[in-house]
Amino acid sequence: MPFTVTGVPHLPDGFTDTFTSRTVDVGGLTLHAVTGGTGPALLLLPAWPQFWYGWRLVMPALAEHFTVVAADVRGVGASDKPATGYDTATLAGDMAALMTGLGHERFAVAGHDLGMIVGYALAAGHRDRVTRLAVGEAILPGLSPMPPLLMEPALNEYLWHFVFNRLRDVNERMVAGREEIYFGHQFASKAATPDAIPPHAVEVYVEALRDPAALHASFEFYRAGEGVAQIAALAAGPLTIPVLAAGGERASGEAVEQVMRKVAVDVTGVVAPGAGHFLPEEAPEWTARTLIDFFG
């Protein structure tokens, strides 16, 4: 399946009238994004283990106010999937180059989960380019407190993948051919309810991860150390742009705001009522309204 606007099912009505797929060559690496709308540029960064499709329910409303760029970082969706290059600084540099290639020198950024980490690194490492930053439902490696998982069974169920994903090889061999078990569990256990992400959407994500290169990349994000040293270096100088920090009531809650206050001086915290981890899909109307109010 080609994971572009013409190759995925269950898009909102009229989606393909507004949005098209674009690719940009970045130093020999092809990066994919779905773009559409008018107004100031807004870069949307995906969660793990998703790609641009995770933003599909929010994009039409955003496109009424912004030129939306829903990107696939390297290793996911329709972007190239090299064996290496999954550290935070490289991923952020890729996205800066993508926006240059699309003609956007200044832009706002919204990032969810993995996209929060990449989005923060992009804003902190390219301060002359990012105008505002919205982040949600993730930690900042090295700055967010990590609980002793074995002492908290509920947290162990929720966060055990951090350790599993860092393994060098056995995780890929265990998951290959069983992608629907492992990744299906991620969606069922991290959403507010097991069926909050509909089966057709889970199958789109699982199908993308059946590609051995995509499966390898899904673990490389974690094996790269999640940018602990790079995040620490960037955090030496706090962000001065406005920052929105969002959590789900039944997931991270106020923890996102708390960690962003360590690295930024102008932070607004919000919590999505009743939502779990996947804010753009569990609370799309709330997410769209909150982002429009913040970026507008």
MIDOSE-1310 file (N, C-alpha, C; in nm, 2 decimals, decimal comma, always signed):
residues 296
mpft	+0,08/-0,12/+0,00/+0,00/+0,00/+0,00/+0,09/+0,13/+0,00; +0,06/+0,22/-0,09/+0,14/+0,35/-0,09/+0,07/+0,44/+0,02; +0,15/+0,48/+0,12/+0,09/+0,56/+0,23/+0,08/+0,71/+0,20; +0,02/+0,74/+0,09/+0,00/+0,88/+0,05/-0,15/+0,91/+0,05
vtgv	-0,19/+1,03/+0,01/-0,34/+1,06/+0,02/-0,42/+0,98/-0,07; -0,36/+0,92/-0,18/-0,44/+0,83/-0,27/-0,42/+0,68/-0,23; -0,35/+0,65/-0,12/-0,33/+0,51/-0,09/-0,37/+0,47/+0,04; -0,45/+0,55/+0,12/-0,50/+0,51/+0,25/-0,65/+0,53/+0,25
phlp	-0,72/+0,45/+0,33/-0,87/+0,45/+0,33/-0,92/+0,54/+0,44; -1,05/+0,56/+0,44/-1,12/+0,63/+0,55/-1,07/+0,77/+0,58; -1,05/+0,84/+0,47/-1,02/+0,99/+0,49/-1,14/+1,07/+0,51; -1,14/+1,18/+0,58/-1,26/+1,27/+0,59/-1,31/+1,31/+0,45
dgft	-1,44/+1,33/+0,44/-1,50/+1,38/+0,32/-1,43/+1,50/+0,26; -1,40/+1,50/+0,13/-1,33/+1,61/+0,07/-1,19/+1,62/+0,09; -1,13/+1,53/+0,16/-0,99/+1,54/+0,20/-0,90/+1,55/+0,08; -0,92/+1,47/-0,02/-0,83/+1,48/-0,14/-0,85/+1,60/-0,23
dtft	-0,96/+1,67/-0,20/-0,98/+1,80/-0,27/-0,89/+1,91/-0,22; -0,85/+1,89/-0,09/-0,77/+2,00/-0,02/-0,62/+1,96/-0,01; -0,60/+1,83/+0,01/-0,46/+1,79/+0,04/-0,40/+1,70/-0,07; -0,27/+1,72/-0,09/-0,19/+1,64/-0,19/-0,06/+1,59/-0,13
srtv	-0,01/+1,49/-0,18/+0,12/+1,44/-0,14/+0,24/+1,52/-0,21; +0,34/+1,55/-0,13/+0,46/+1,61/-0,18/+0,58/+1,54/-0,13; +0,68/+1,54/-0,21/+0,81/+1,48/-0,17/+0,92/+1,58/-0,19; +1,02/+1,58/-0,10/+1,14/+1,67/-0,11/+1,26/+1,58/-0,09
dvgg	+1,36/+1,61/-0,18/+1,49/+1,54/-0,17/+1,58/+1,62/-0,07; +1,62/+1,55/+0,03/+1,71/+1,62/+0,14/+1,84/+1,54/+0,14; +1,94/+1,58/+0,07/+2,07/+1,52/+0,07/+2,06/+1,37/+0,03; +1,98/+1,34/-0,07/+1,97/+1,20/-0,12/+1,86/+1,13/-0,04
ltlh	+1,79/+1,19/+0,06/+1,69/+1,12/+0,13/+1,55/+1,18/+0,08; +1,46/+1,10/+0,04/+1,33/+1,15/+0,00/+1,23/+1,15/+0,12; +1,18/+1,27/+0,15/+1,09/+1,29/+0,26/+0,95/+1,32/+0,20; +0,85/+1,26/+0,27/+0,71/+1,28/+0,22/+0,63/+1,37/+0,32
avtg	+0,54/+1,45/+0,26/+0,45/+1,52/+0,34/+0,32/+1,54/+0,27; +0,21/+1,55/+0,34/+0,08/+1,58/+0,28/+0,05/+1,73/+0,32; +0,02/+1,81/+0,21/+0,01/+1,95/+0,23/-0,12/+2,00/+0,17; -0,17/+2,11/+0,23/-0,29/+2,17/+0,18/-0,33/+2,29/+0,27
gtgp	-0,43/+2,37/+0,22/-0,47/+2,49/+0,30/-0,40/+2,61/+0,26; -0,44/+2,72/+0,32/-0,39/+2,85/+0,30/-0,36/+2,92/+0,43; -0,26/+3,01/+0,43/-0,23/+3,08/+0,55/-0,08/+3,05/+0,59; -0,05/+3,09/+0,71/+0,09/+3,07/+0,76/+0,12/+2,92/+0,77
alll	+0,24/+2,88/+0,75/+0,28/+2,74/+0,74/+0,27/+2,68/+0,88; +0,22/+2,56/+0,89/+0,21/+2,48/+1,02/+0,25/+2,34/+0,99; +0,36/+2,30/+1,05/+0,42/+2,16/+1,04/+0,36/+2,07/+1,14; +0,31/+1,96/+1,10/+0,25/+1,86/+1,19/+0,35/+1,74/+1,19
lpaw	+0,39/+1,70/+1,31/+0,49/+1,59/+1,33/+0,42/+1,47/+1,39; +0,44/+1,35/+1,34/+0,36/+1,23/+1,38/+0,41/+1,17/+1,51; +0,32/+1,09/+1,57/+0,35/+1,01/+1,68/+0,41/+0,87/+1,64; +0,47/+0,80/+1,74/+0,51/+0,66/+1,72/+0,39/+0,58/+1,77
pqfw	+0,35/+0,47/+1,70/+0,41/+0,42/+1,58/+0,32/+0,45/+1,46; +0,31/+0,58/+1,43/+0,22/+0,63/+1,33/+0,29/+0,70/+1,22; +0,22/+0,77/+1,13/+0,28/+0,86/+1,03/+0,17/+0,97/+1,00; +0,18/+1,04/+0,89/+0,10/+1,16/+0,88/-0,05/+1,13/+0,90
ygwr	-0,09/+1,01/+0,87/-0,23/+0,97/+0,88/-0,29/+0,99/+1,02; -0,21/+0,99/+1,12/-0,26/+1,02/+1,26/-0,32/+1,16/+1,27; -0,29/+1,25/+1,18/-0,35/+1,39/+1,19/-0,47/+1,41/+1,10; -0,51/+1,30/+1,03/-0,61/+1,32/+0,92/-0,74/+1,39/+0,97
lvmp	-0,78/+1,36/+1,09/-0,91/+1,41/+1,14/-0,91/+1,56/+1,18; -0,79/+1,60/+1,20/-0,77/+1,74/+1,24/-0,73/+1,83/+1,13; -0,67/+1,78/+1,02/-0,62/+1,86/+0,91/-0,72/+1,94/+0,84; -0,84/+1,89/+0,81/-0,93/+1,98/+0,73/-0,96/+2,11/+0,81
alae	-0,99/+2,11/+0,94/-1,01/+2,23/+1,01/-0,89/+2,32/+1,01; -0,77/+2,26/+1,03/-0,65/+2,34/+1,03/-0,63/+2,41/+0,90; -0,66/+2,34/+0,79/-0,64/+2,39/+0,66/-0,72/+2,52/+0,62; -0,82/+2,55/+0,70/-0,90/+2,67/+0,68/-0,83/+2,79/+0,73
hftv	-0,72/+2,77/+0,81/-0,65/+2,88/+0,87/-0,50/+2,88/+0,84; -0,44/+2,76/+0,80/-0,30/+2,75/+0,78/-0,27/+2,67/+0,66; -0,14/+2,69/+0,61/-0,09/+2,59/+0,51/-0,03/+2,48/+0,59; -0,10/+2,37/+0,58/-0,07/+2,25/+0,67/+0,03/+2,16/+0,59
vaad	+0,13/+2,12/+0,67/+0,23/+2,03/+0,62/+0,24/+1,91/+0,72; +0,17/+1,80/+0,69/+0,17/+1,68/+0,78/+0,29/+1,59/+0,73; +0,39/+1,59/+0,80/+0,52/+1,52/+0,75/+0,53/+1,38/+0,80; +0,59/+1,30/+0,72/+0,65/+1,17/+0,75/+0,80/+1,19/+0,78
vrgv	+0,84/+1,17/+0,91/+0,98/+1,17/+0,94/+1,05/+1,05/+0,87; +1,18/+1,06/+0,86/+1,24/+0,94/+0,80/+1,21/+0,81/+0,88; +1,19/+0,71/+0,80/+1,15/+0,58/+0,86/+1,01/+0,55/+0,87; +0,92/+0,64/+0,84/+0,78/+0,61/+0,85/+0,70/+0,65/+0,72
gasd	+0,58/+0,60/+0,71/+0,49/+0,64/+0,60/+0,55/+0,62/+0,46; +0,55/+0,73/+0,39/+0,60/+0,72/+0,25/+0,74/+0,79/+0,24; +0,80/+0,82/+0,35/+0,94/+0,87/+0,35/+1,04/+0,76/+0,34; +1,16/+0,79/+0,29/+1,26/+0,69/+0,29/+1,29/+0,63/+0,43
kpat	+1,35/+0,51/+0,43/+1,37/+0,44/+0,55/+1,51/+0,38/+0,56; +1,61/+0,47/+0,57/+1,75/+0,43/+0,58/+1,77/+0,35/+0,71; +1,89/+0,28/+0,71/+1,92/+0,20/+0,83/+1,96/+0,29/+0,95; +2,00/+0,41/+0,93/+2,06/+0,49/+1,04/+2,00/+0,63/+1,03
gydt	+2,03/+0,71/+1,13/+2,00/+0,86/+1,12/+1,87/+0,89/+1,20; +1,84/+0,81/+1,31/+1,72/+0,83/+1,39/+1,74/+0,91/+1,52; +1,85/+0,97/+1,54/+1,87/+1,05/+1,66/+1,79/+1,18/+1,64; +1,76/+1,24/+1,75/+1,67/+1,36/+1,75/+1,72/+1,47/+1,67
atla	+1,85/+1,51/+1,67/+1,90/+1,62/+1,60/+1,89/+1,59/+1,45; +1,92/+1,47/+1,40/+1,91/+1,44/+1,26/+1,76/+1,45/+1,22; +1,67/+1,40/+1,29/+1,53/+1,41/+1,26/+1,48/+1,55/+1,25; +1,53/+1,63/+1,34/+1,49/+1,78/+1,34/+1,55/+1,85/+1,22
gdma	+1,67/+1,81/+1,19/+1,74/+1,87/+1,07/+1,67/+1,83/+0,94; +1,62/+1,71/+0,94/+1,54/+1,66/+0,82/+1,42/+1,75/+0,80; +1,35/+1,78/+0,91/+1,23/+1,85/+0,90/+1,25/+2,00/+0,86; +1,36/+2,06/+0,91/+1,40/+2,19/+0,87/+1,42/+2,19/+0,72
almt	+1,50/+2,09/+0,67/+1,52/+2,09/+0,53/+1,40/+2,06/+0,45; +1,31/+1,98/+0,50/+1,18/+1,96/+0,43/+1,11/+2,09/+0,41; +1,10/+2,17/+0,52/+1,02/+2,29/+0,51/+1,09/+2,39/+0,42; +1,22/+2,39/+0,41/+1,30/+2,47/+0,31/+1,26/+2,43/+0,17
glgh	+1,26/+2,30/+0,15/+1,23/+2,25/+0,02/+1,09/+2,28/-0,03; +0,99/+2,29/+0,07/+0,86/+2,33/+0,04/+0,83/+2,48/+0,03; +0,94/+2,56/+0,06/+0,93/+2,70/+0,04/+0,89/+2,78/+0,17; +0,90/+2,71/+0,29/+0,86/+2,78/+0,41/+0,99/+2,80/+0,50
erfa	+1,02/+2,93/+0,51/+1,14/+2,96/+0,59/+1,10/+2,98/+0,74; +0,98/+3,03/+0,76/+0,93/+3,05/+0,90/+0,80/+2,97/+0,91; +0,78/+2,90/+1,02/+0,67/+2,82/+1,03/+0,64/+2,78/+1,18; +0,52/+2,74/+1,21/+0,48/+2,69/+1,34/+0,49/+2,54/+1,34
vagh	+0,50/+2,48/+1,46/+0,52/+2,33/+1,47/+0,42/+2,28/+1,57; +0,36/+2,17/+1,54/+0,28/+2,09/+1,63/+0,33/+1,94/+1,63; +0,37/+1,89/+1,74/+0,42/+1,75/+1,74/+0,36/+1,67/+1,86; +0,33/+1,55/+1,83/+0,27/+1,46/+1,92/+0,35/+1,33/+1,95
dlgm	+0,38/+1,30/+2,07/+0,45/+1,18/+2,11/+0,60/+1,19/+2,05; +0,64/+1,11/+1,96/+0,77/+1,12/+1,90/+0,78/+1,26/+1,84; +0,67/+1,31/+1,78/+0,67/+1,44/+1,72/+0,69/+1,55/+1,82; +0,66/+1,53/+1,95/+0,69/+1,63/+2,05/+0,84/+1,65/+2,07
ivgy	+0,91/+1,53/+2,07/+1,06/+1,54/+2,09/+1,12/+1,60/+1,97; +1,08/+1,56/+1,85/+1,14/+1,62/+1,73/+1,10/+1,76/+1,72; +0,98/+1,80/+1,75/+0,94/+1,94/+1,75/+1,01/+2,03/+1,84; +1,04/+1,98/+1,96/+1,12/+2,06/+2,06/+1,26/+2,08/+2,00
alaa	+1,32/+1,97/+1,95/+1,46/+1,98/+1,90/+1,46/+2,08/+1,78; +1,36/+2,07/+1,70/+1,35/+2,16/+1,58/+1,34/+2,31/+1,63; +1,25/+2,34/+1,73/+1,23/+2,47/+1,78/+1,36/+2,52/+1,85; +1,42/+2,44/+1,93/+1,54/+2,48/+2,00/+1,66/+2,49/+1,92
ghrd	+1,67/+2,40/+1,81/+1,79/+2,40/+1,73/+1,78/+2,49/+1,61; +1,66/+2,54/+1,58/+1,64/+2,63/+1,46/+1,55/+2,75/+1,51; +1,60/+2,82/+1,60/+1,52/+2,93/+1,67/+1,48/+3,04/+1,58; +1,56/+3,06/+1,47/+1,52/+3,17/+1,38/+1,41/+3,13/+1,28
rvtr	+1,36/+3,01/+1,29/+1,26/+2,96/+1,19/+1,13/+2,92/+1,25; +1,13/+2,87/+1,38/+1,00/+2,83/+1,44/+0,94/+2,94/+1,52; +0,81/+2,97/+1,48/+0,74/+3,09/+1,54/+0,67/+3,05/+1,67; +0,61/+2,93/+1,67/+0,53/+2,88/+1,79/+0,54/+2,73/+1,79
lavg	+0,53/+2,67/+1,91/+0,54/+2,53/+1,92/+0,43/+2,47/+2,01; +0,36/+2,37/+1,95/+0,26/+2,30/+2,03/+0,30/+2,15/+2,04; +0,30/+2,10/+2,16/+0,35/+1,96/+2,18/+0,25/+1,89/+2,27; +0,25/+1,75/+2,26/+0,16/+1,68/+2,33/+0,20/+1,53/+2,36
eail	+0,16/+1,48/+2,47/+0,16/+1,34/+2,51/+0,30/+1,27/+2,49; +0,40/+1,33/+2,55/+0,53/+1,26/+2,54/+0,62/+1,31/+2,66; +0,73/+1,26/+2,67/+0,84/+1,30/+2,76/+0,94/+1,38/+2,69; +1,03/+1,45/+2,76/+1,15/+1,50/+2,70/+1,26/+1,42/+2,77
pgls	+1,33/+1,33/+2,69/+1,43/+1,24/+2,75/+1,54/+1,31/+2,83; +1,56/+1,26/+2,95/+1,66/+1,32/+3,03/+1,60/+1,43/+3,12; +1,49/+1,48/+3,09/+1,43/+1,59/+3,17/+1,30/+1,54/+3,24; +1,22/+1,46/+3,17/+1,10/+1,41/+3,24/+1,14/+1,30/+3,34
pmpp	+1,08/+1,29/+3,45/+1,10/+1,18/+3,55/+1,05/+1,05/+3,50; +1,13/+0,95/+3,50/+1,08/+0,82/+3,46/+1,06/+0,73/+3,59; +0,94/+0,68/+3,61/+0,91/+0,61/+3,73/+0,98/+0,47/+3,73; +1,00/+0,41/+3,85/+1,05/+0,27/+3,86/+0,95/+0,18/+3,82
llme	+0,95/+0,13/+3,69/+0,84/+0,06/+3,63/+0,80/-0,06/+3,71; +0,89/-0,14/+3,76/+0,86/-0,27/+3,82/+0,79/-0,25/+3,95; +0,79/-0,13/+4,01/+0,73/-0,10/+4,13/+0,58/-0,05/+4,11; +0,55/-0,02/+3,98/+0,42/+0,03/+3,95/+0,36/-0,05/+3,84
paln	+0,28/-0,15/+3,87/+0,23/-0,24/+3,76/+0,15/-0,17/+3,65; +0,07/-0,07/+3,69/-0,01/+0,00/+3,59/+0,09/+0,07/+3,49; +0,19/+0,14/+3,54/+0,28/+0,21/+3,46/+0,37/+0,11/+3,38; +0,40/+0,00/+3,44/+0,48/-0,10/+3,37/+0,40/-0,15/+3,24
eylw	+0,27/-0,16/+3,25/+0,19/-0,20/+3,14/+0,18/-0,09/+3,03; +0,19/+0,03/+3,08/+0,18/+0,15/+2,99/+0,31/+0,18/+2,92; +0,42/+0,16/+2,99/+0,55/+0,22/+2,94/+0,66/+0,11/+2,92; +0,62/-0,02/+2,93/+0,73/-0,12/+2,91/+0,79/-0,12/+2,77
hfvf	+0,72/-0,06/+2,67/+0,78/-0,06/+2,54/+0,91/+0,02/+2,53; +0,93/+0,12/+2,62/+1,05/+0,20/+2,62/+1,17/+0,11/+2,63; +1,17/+0,01/+2,72/+1,28/-0,08/+2,73/+1,29/-0,18/+2,62; +1,17/-0,24/+2,59/+1,17/-0,34/+2,48/+1,22/-0,28/+2,35
nrlr	+1,18/-0,16/+2,32/+1,22/-0,10/+2,19/+1,36/-0,07/+2,17; +1,43/-0,06/+2,29/+1,58/-0,03/+2,28/+1,66/-0,15/+2,25; +1,61/-0,27/+2,26/+1,69/-0,39/+2,24/+1,75/-0,39/+2,10; +1,86/-0,45/+2,09/+1,94/-0,44/+1,96/+1,88/-0,52/+1,85
dvne	+1,82/-0,64/+1,87/+1,78/-0,72/+1,76/+1,66/-0,81/+1,79; +1,66/-0,86/+1,91/+1,56/-0,97/+1,94/+1,42/-0,91/+1,92; +1,40/-0,78/+1,95/+1,26/-0,72/+1,94/+1,21/-0,73/+1,79; +1,30/-0,70/+1,70/+1,25/-0,71/+1,56/+1,22/-0,85/+1,52
rmva	+1,30/-0,95/+1,57/+1,27/-1,08/+1,53/+1,14/-1,14/+1,60; +1,11/-1,08/+1,72/+0,99/-1,13/+1,79/+0,87/-1,07/+1,73; +0,88/-0,94/+1,68/+0,76/-0,87/+1,63/+0,73/-0,90/+1,48; +0,84/-0,93/+1,40/+0,82/-0,95/+1,26/+0,72/-1,07/+1,24
gree	+0,62/-1,04/+1,16/+0,51/-1,14/+1,13/+0,40/-1,14/+1,24; +0,42/-1,06/+1,35/+0,32/-1,05/+1,45/+0,29/-0,90/+1,48; +0,31/-0,82/+1,38/+0,30/-0,68/+1,40/+0,17/-0,64/+1,46; +0,06/-0,71/+1,42/-0,07/-0,67/+1,47/-0,09/-0,69/+1,62
iyfg	-0,01/-0,79/+1,67/-0,02/-0,82/+1,81/+0,05/-0,71/+1,89; +0,18/-0,68/+1,85/+0,26/-0,58/+1,93/+0,20/-0,44/+1,91; +0,18/-0,39/+1,79/+0,14/-0,26/+1,77/-0,01/-0,24/+1,80; -0,09/-0,34/+1,77/-0,23/-0,34/+1,81/-0,24/-0,31/+1,96
hqfa	-0,15/-0,38/+2,04/-0,15/-0,36/+2,19/-0,12/-0,22/+2,22; -0,03/-0,15/+2,15/+0,01/-0,01/+2,18/-0,11/+0,08/+2,17; -0,19/+0,06/+2,06/-0,31/+0,14/+2,05/-0,42/+0,11/+2,15; -0,44/-0,02/+2,18/-0,54/-0,06/+2,27/-0,51/-0,01/+2,41
skaa	-0,39/-0,02/+2,45/-0,35/+0,01/+2,59/-0,32/+0,15/+2,62; -0,30/+0,23/+2,52/-0,26/+0,37/+2,54/-0,37/+0,47/+2,52; -0,48/+0,43/+2,44/-0,59/+0,51/+2,42/-0,68/+0,50/+2,55; -0,78/+0,59/+2,56/-0,86/+0,60/+2,68/-0,94/+0,47/+2,69
tpda	-0,98/+0,41/+2,58/-1,05/+0,28/+2,58/-0,99/+0,19/+2,47; -1,00/+0,06/+2,48/-0,93/-0,03/+2,39/-0,97/-0,01/+2,24; -1,09/+0,04/+2,22/-1,14/+0,06/+2,08/-1,15/+0,21/+2,04; -1,08/+0,29/+2,11/-1,09/+0,44/+2,08/-1,03/+0,46/+1,94
ipph	-0,92/+0,39/+1,90/-0,87/+0,40/+1,77/-0,94/+0,29/+1,69; -1,02/+0,32/+1,59/-1,09/+0,22/+1,52/-1,01/+0,11/+1,45; -1,06/-0,01/+1,44/-0,98/-0,12/+1,37/-0,92/-0,08/+1,24; -1,00/-0,01/+1,15/-0,95/+0,02/+1,02/-0,83/+0,11/+1,03
avev	-0,82/+0,20/+1,13/-0,70/+0,29/+1,14/-0,58/+0,21/+1,20; -0,61/+0,12/+1,29/-0,50/+0,04/+1,34/-0,44/-0,04/+1,23; -0,52/-0,10/+1,15/-0,47/-0,18/+1,04/-0,39/-0,10/+0,94; -0,42/+0,03/+0,92/-0,34/+0,11/+0,83/-0,20/+0,12/+0,89
yvea	-0,19/+0,15/+1,02/-0,06/+0,16/+1,09/+0,02/+0,03/+1,09; -0,05/-0,08/+1,12/+0,01/-0,21/+1,12/+0,06/-0,25/+0,98; -0,02/-0,22/+0,88/+0,02/-0,25/+0,74/+0,15/-0,18/+0,71; +0,16/-0,05/+0,75/+0,29/+0,02/+0,72/+0,41/-0,04/+0,79
lrdp	+0,39/-0,09/+0,91/+0,50/-0,15/+0,99/+0,53/-0,29/+0,95; +0,46/-0,35/+0,86/+0,50/-0,48/+0,81/+0,61/-0,47/+0,71; +0,64/-0,36/+0,66/+0,77/-0,33/+0,58/+0,89/-0,35/+0,68; +0,98/-0,45/+0,65/+1,09/-0,47/+0,74/+1,17/-0,34/+0,77
aalh	+1,18/-0,25/+0,67/+1,26/-0,13/+0,69/+1,18/-0,03/+0,79; +1,05/-0,03/+0,78/+0,97/+0,05/+0,87/+0,98/-0,01/+1,01; +0,97/-0,14/+1,02/+0,98/-0,21/+1,15/+1,11/-0,18/+1,22; +1,22/-0,19/+1,14/+1,35/-0,15/+1,19/+1,36/-0,01/+1,24
asfe	+1,30/+0,08/+1,16/+1,31/+0,22/+1,20/+1,23/+0,25/+1,32; +1,12/+0,18/+1,34/+1,03/+0,20/+1,46/+1,11/+0,17/+1,59; +1,21/+0,08/+1,59/+1,29/+0,06/+1,70/+1,41/+0,15/+1,71; +1,46/+0,19/+1,59/+1,58/+0,28/+1,59/+1,56/+0,41/+1,66
fyra	+1,43/+0,46/+1,65/+1,40/+0,59/+1,73/+1,44/+0,57/+1,87; +1,42/+0,46/+1,93/+1,45/+0,43/+2,07/+1,59/+0,39/+2,09; +1,65/+0,31/+2,00/+1,79/+0,27/+2,01/+1,88/+0,39/+2,00; +1,84/+0,50/+1,94/+1,93/+0,62/+1,93/+1,94/+0,69/+2,06
gegv	+1,87/+0,64/+2,16/+1,88/+0,70/+2,30/+1,78/+0,81/+2,32; +1,69/+0,83/+2,22/+1,59/+0,93/+2,23/+1,65/+1,07/+2,25; +1,78/+1,09/+2,21/+1,83/+1,22/+2,21/+1,86/+1,28/+2,35; +1,89/+1,20/+2,45/+1,91/+1,25/+2,59/+2,02/+1,36/+2,59
aqia	+2,13/+1,33/+2,53/+2,24/+1,43/+2,54/+2,21/+1,55/+2,45; +2,14/+1,53/+2,33/+2,11/+1,64/+2,25/+2,00/+1,73/+2,31; +1,90/+1,67/+2,38/+1,80/+1,75/+2,44/+1,86/+1,83/+2,56; +1,95/+1,77/+2,63/+2,02/+1,84/+2,74/+2,09/+1,97/+2,69
alaa	+2,16/+1,95/+2,58/+2,24/+2,06/+2,52/+2,14/+2,17/+2,47; +2,03/+2,13/+2,41/+1,94/+2,23/+2,36/+1,87/+2,31/+2,48; +1,84/+2,23/+2,59/+1,77/+2,29/+2,70/+1,86/+2,39/+2,78; +1,98/+2,40/+2,75/+2,07/+2,50/+2,82/+2,02/+2,64/+2,80
gplt	+1,95/+2,67/+2,68/+1,89/+2,80/+2,66/+1,74/+2,78/+2,64; +1,66/+2,84/+2,73/+1,52/+2,81/+2,72/+1,46/+2,87/+2,60; +1,35/+2,81/+2,55/+1,27/+2,87/+2,44/+1,20/+2,99/+2,48; +1,20/+3,09/+2,40/+1,13/+3,22/+2,43/+1,00/+3,23/+2,35
ipvl	+0,98/+3,15/+2,25/+0,85/+3,15/+2,17/+0,74/+3,09/+2,25; +0,61/+3,13/+2,22/+0,50/+3,07/+2,29/+0,50/+2,91/+2,27; +0,47/+2,84/+2,38/+0,46/+2,70/+2,37/+0,33/+2,65/+2,43; +0,26/+2,56/+2,36/+0,14/+2,50/+2,41/+0,17/+2,35/+2,45
aagg	+0,14/+2,31/+2,57/+0,17/+2,17/+2,62/+0,04/+2,10/+2,65; +0,01/+2,00/+2,57/-0,12/+1,93/+2,59/-0,10/+1,79/+2,64; -0,19/+1,75/+2,72/-0,19/+1,61/+2,77/-0,34/+1,55/+2,76; -0,35/+1,42/+2,76/-0,48/+1,36/+2,77/-0,52/+1,34/+2,92
eras	-0,64/+1,36/+2,95/-0,68/+1,34/+3,09/-0,66/+1,20/+3,14; -0,67/+1,10/+3,05/-0,65/+0,97/+3,09/-0,51/+0,91/+3,05; -0,42/+1,00/+3,03/-0,28/+0,96/+2,99/-0,18/+1,05/+3,06; -0,11/+1,14/+2,99/-0,01/+1,22/+3,06/-0,06/+1,34/+3,14
geav	-0,18/+1,38/+3,12/-0,23/+1,49/+3,20/-0,15/+1,62/+3,20; -0,11/+1,67/+3,32/-0,04/+1,79/+3,33/+0,12/+1,77/+3,32; +0,16/+1,64/+3,30/+0,30/+1,61/+3,30/+0,37/+1,68/+3,18; +0,30/+1,70/+3,07/+0,36/+1,76/+2,95/+0,39/+1,91/+2,98
eqvm	+0,30/+1,97/+3,04/+0,32/+2,11/+3,08/+0,43/+2,12/+3,18; +0,44/+2,03/+3,27/+0,55/+2,04/+3,38/+0,69/+2,03/+3,32; +0,70/+1,94/+3,22/+0,84/+1,93/+3,16/+0,87/+2,04/+3,07; +0,77/+2,09/+3,00/+0,80/+2,20/+2,90/+0,83/+2,33/+2,98
rkva	+0,78/+2,34/+3,10/+0,82/+2,46/+3,18/+0,97/+2,46/+3,22; +1,03/+2,34/+3,21/+1,18/+2,33/+3,23/+1,26/+2,39/+3,12; +1,20/+2,40/+3,00/+1,28/+2,43/+2,88/+1,22/+2,56/+2,81; +1,11/+2,62/+2,86/+1,05/+2,73/+2,79/+1,00/+2,83/+2,89
vdvt	+0,99/+2,96/+2,85/+0,95/+3,06/+2,95/+0,80/+3,10/+2,93; +0,74/+3,07/+2,82/+0,61/+3,11/+2,79/+0,53/+2,98/+2,75; +0,47/+2,91/+2,85/+0,41/+2,79/+2,84/+0,26/+2,79/+2,88; +0,17/+2,75/+2,80/+0,03/+2,73/+2,83/+0,00/+2,58/+2,83
gvva	-0,05/+2,53/+2,94/-0,08/+2,39/+2,96/-0,23/+2,37/+2,94; -0,27/+2,26/+2,87/-0,41/+2,22/+2,85/-0,42/+2,07/+2,86; -0,54/+2,03/+2,90/-0,56/+1,88/+2,92/-0,69/+1,85/+2,84; -0,69/+1,75/+2,76/-0,81/+1,71/+2,68/-0,90/+1,62/+2,76
pgag	-1,02/+1,66/+2,79/-1,11/+1,59/+2,88/-1,14/+1,45/+2,82; -1,12/+1,35/+2,90/-1,16/+1,21/+2,87/-1,07/+1,14/+2,77; -0,97/+1,21/+2,72/-0,88/+1,15/+2,61/-0,77/+1,07/+2,67; -0,72/+0,97/+2,60/-0,60/+0,90/+2,63/-0,48/+0,96/+2,56
hflp	-0,39/+0,88/+2,51/-0,27/+0,92/+2,45/-0,28/+0,98/+2,31; -0,37/+0,93/+2,23/-0,37/+0,97/+2,09/-0,47/+1,09/+2,06; -0,43/+1,21/+2,10/-0,51/+1,33/+2,10/-0,57/+1,36/+1,97; -0,50/+1,36/+1,86/-0,56/+1,40/+1,73/-0,66/+1,30/+1,68
eeap	-0,67/+1,18/+1,73/-0,77/+1,08/+1,69/-0,88/+1,06/+1,79; -0,84/+1,07/+1,92/-0,94/+1,05/+2,03/-1,02/+1,18/+2,05; -0,96/+1,29/+2,03/-1,03/+1,42/+2,05/-1,00/+1,52/+1,94; -1,04/+1,48/+1,81/-1,00/+1,57/+1,70/-1,06/+1,71/+1,70
ewta	-1,19/+1,72/+1,74/-1,25/+1,85/+1,75/-1,18/+1,94/+1,85; -1,15/+1,88/+1,97/-1,08/+1,96/+2,08/-0,94/+1,99/+2,03; -0,87/+1,90/+1,97/-0,74/+1,93/+1,92/-0,73/+2,04/+1,82; -0,82/+2,03/+1,72/-0,83/+2,13/+1,61/-0,86/+2,27/+1,67
rtli	-0,96/+2,28/+1,76/-1,00/+2,40/+1,82/-0,88/+2,46/+1,90; -0,82/+2,38/+1,98/-0,71/+2,42/+2,07/-0,59/+2,47/+1,98; -0,56/+2,40/+1,88/-0,45/+2,44/+1,79/-0,48/+2,57/+1,72; -0,60/+2,58/+1,67/-0,64/+2,71/+1,60/-0,63/+2,83/+1,69
dffg	-0,68/+2,81/+1,81/-0,68/+2,92/+1,91/-0,54/+2,96/+1,94; -0,45/+2,86/+1,96/-0,31/+2,89/+1,99/-0,23/+2,95/+1,88; -0,24/+2,89/+1,76/-0,16/+2,94/+1,65/-0,22/+3,06/+1,58; -0,35/+3,07/+1,59/-0,42/+3,18/+1,53/-0,39/+3,32/+1,59
